[in-house]
Amino acid sequence: VRSMVKKALMEWALSESIARITVDGASMKTIGSNLVARADEDITDPGDFESFKYPLLWCVAHRMSWCVNEGLKKSSTFTSSITTFRELSKFFSASPKRQFKLDQVAKEEKLEQKSMIIDTTTRWSSLHTLLTAIISNKTLLKAFFDRYNKHKAYYP
């Protein structure tokens, strides 16, 4: 990546046009800081990629997402609920047989079923998708666990 960025900056003569390097988060900040030297050092040779000294700037959207997630982590009620919802989603995705039974219950009870995903930190909307699916499937999940009592321990 470094050599490709260096080559593009040189070919396009951008060494004096860049004011900031925008990064998305911690891992990209590390990569970004490895691509350019520290902001408080002087530019010795603008034509030499190794001497580019640009301050790093966080992407506002990534930073806001990080702040919201960090705030939510401080709520034990929210964290506990999310853990339960993730386990519930894994309960069905880990077993095609259980997923098939859930599909059967939905069909027999004529209930709409939203696909339950396991959220990931890299997909901003995945937690929202998980929560929406669990809430939308509340009646279906209750019907499933009422029917298959042996799995009742998994129902929140």
N, C-alpha and C positions, 0 to 999 in steps of 0.2 A: 504494500500500500504506500509506504513511504517513498519508494522510488517512482511510483506512478504519479503521486502528488507532486513530487519534485520535478519530474519531467513536464507535467502539464503546466505548472507555474512558470517554468523556464520558457517553454514553447509559446505560451500565451502572453509572456512579458507582464506577469501580474505581480511581480515582487514588490512594486511600490504602490499597488492599488489596494492591498489588503489592510484593513484596519483591525479586524478581530477574526478569530477562529471560533465559530459556534460549535458547541458540543452538546450532546444530548444527556449525558449523565456520567456517572462515575467511571464506567469502563471506557466510554468514549473520551472522557476527560484525560484519562491516562494515555490513550492513543494519541489524542490531540497534543498533549504536552510532550510526547515523544517525537511528534512530527515537527514541532517548532521549539525554539529555545525559550528561555524565560523572558517575560515581558520587561523586566527591569535591567536587562543587559543591553548594551549598545549594538546597533547593526554595524558589523564590521565591513561586510561586502554584500550589498543588496542582490548581487548576481549569484551569490553562493547560498544554496538552500539551507545549509547547516547553520547559517547565521541569521535566518529569519527569526525575528523576535516579535511575536504578536500575542497580545493578551487573549486569554480564552474567555468566552462568553457563554453562559448556560442558555440553552433554548428555553424560552419562557414556558412553553407548553409542557416540556419534560420536567421542569422544575416544579410547576404547579401540580402536576400529577404526583411527583415524589412527595411534596408537602402534604397533599391530601392523604396519600397512603400512609405516611408516617404518623399523621394525626389519628387515622383510623386504628392503627396498630396499638395506640395508647388506650383504646377502649376495650376493656376485658370482655364486656358483653358482646360487642361487635366481633371481636376476634374469636370468641367462643362460638358464636353463631356461624361465622364463616367456616370455621373448622368443621362444624357439624354438617354444613351444606356441602363442603368439599368431600367429606367422607360419604355422604349420601350419593353424590354423583359418582364417586369411585365404586361404590357398592354395586351400581348397575353397570358401569362401563367395564368393570373387571370380570364380569360374568355374562357371556352371551345368553346363557340359560335364564338368568334373572331378568335381563333386558327383554328377552322373548316373553317371559311371564308378564312383565310390565306392559308390553305391547298388547298382549291378550286382554289384560284387565281394561286397558284403555278402549279397546275395540268392543268388548262385551258391555262395558258401562257407558259406551258412547261418549267418552271424554276426549277432549283434545289433548294432545301430548306435545310438549316442547322438548326438543333435544337437550339433554343435560350434558354440558361440557365440563371439563376440569380446567379451571382458569390458570393462566400463567402470568407471571409478572411482566413479560415482554409484550403482551397484547393488552393494551389499555382497557379495551371494552370487555375483556373476557370475564372479569369479576361481575360486571353489570349483567352480562349474558347469563352467567351462572345463577345469580340472584333472581333474575326475571324468570328463568326456567323453573327454578325450585318453587317460587311463589305461584307461577301459573299452573304447576303440576300438583299443587297442594292436595286437591280433592282426589286426584289419581293416586298419589302416593299413599294417602290415608286408605283408599280402597285396596291398594296392593297389600299394605301391611295388615289390614283387617282380614284379608283373605289368606295370606300366608303368615300366620301367627308366629311361626318359628323364626322369622326375620324381624320381629317386633322390636328387638333391641336396637336396630339400626334407625328406627323412626324417631325423629327428634321430639 
